[in-house]
């Protein structure tokens, strides 16, 4: 019998690697029988930081690092939104391109890197949208 496999996406830049690692760890600590393809879209992350992220991988959970250039979002960062009192980095905008960046996946669950998973999320992953 094939186990269910779900695609999970995170985004991280140099300032958000640690919280993202904590979130991935909490996801995997609550992993049941299902398997995950975890994609971490990164910008400005060092090779050492990438190794730390990849070091979280375990049986049933494959972690993939995808380098994305923030130049795709030039002009759409916090400098543009000052009048709106928003703090938005270019990296934070990567979530809007997930369908393009991960076009081979039919369904992707995006999780913010500052999210702690406290239960198994397989029911959420199975939700039809």
N, C-alpha and C positions, 0 to 999 in steps of 0.2 A: 504494500500500500504506500502510495506517495504521500509524503507529509505536505501540509499546506505551506506555501512559501509566499511571503509578503515583502513588498518593496517599501522601505522606509528611507526618508531623506532628511538630512540635516544640512545646515550651512554654517560655516565658521571662518573667521579671520583670525589673525594672530591674537587678538584680544578676547577671543571667545572659544579657544580650544579647550581649556579646562572645564568650563560649564558643559560643553558639548560632550566631553568624555564622561562626565558624571551622568548626564542624561542617557547616553548609550549604555553605560553600566547598569543604570536602573532599569532600562528596557530589558537587557539581557538577564538580569537577576530575576525578572518576572516572566521569563520566557517559558512557555510550556512545550508542547510537542512540535509546534510549528517552527518553521525556519524563516530567517530574514535575509534579504539582500539589503544591506545598509549602505546608502550612498552619502558621502560627506563631501559637499561641494565647498571647496576652499579657495581663499584668496589671501595671498601674503603669508601663508603658513610655511614654516621652515621644514626641512627634511626630518629633523629630530621630532618636531611636533607631529608630523605625518606618521612616523614610526610609533609614537605613543598611541595615536588613534588606532592604527592597524593592530597594535598589541592587545586591543580589547577583543579582537576576533576570537570566536570559540566555535565548537561544533554546532552546526545549525545556524550560524550567523556569519555571513561573509561581509566584510567591510571593504568598500571601494572608495578610494579617494579620487575626486575629479577636480582638477585645477581649472578654475574659471577666471578669466580676466575681468577686472572691474571696469575696463574701458567701455564695455558694452553699455554701461549705465552712466557714462560721463555726463555731468550736468543734472543728474537726478538724485543727488545725495542731499545731505543736511544743508549744504549751502543754498540749495534751491528752496528749501522748506523753512528757512529762518522765519519768515513772516507767519508761518503756521505754528510756530513753537514746537516743531517736531525734530527729533533726533533720528535720522535715518542714514545709515552708512550704505555705500554702494553694495557691499556684500549682502546686506539685509534684503536687497532687491532681487537677489538670485532666486528667491522662492517663486517669483512670478514667471521665471523661465524654466521651471522644473519639467513641464511637458516637453519642451524643446530639448533640454539637456539630457533627459532620460526617456527619450522618445520610444525606446524599445519596451518600456514597461506599460502595461494596460492601466494600472492603478498604482498610485503612490501616496503614502501617508507622510505628510510633512510634519515634523516635530521640531518646535523651537528648541534650541540648545540649552535654554534655561528651564526646561520642563523635567520634572522628576516623575517617573512612571512608578506607580505604587501597586498596580495589578497587571495581570496579563492583558494585553491589548488586542488579542486575536479577534474578539467580537467586534471591536471597532474596525479592525482591518477588513472584516467580512461585510461590513455595512455597504449596501448598494447605494450608490449616489446617482 
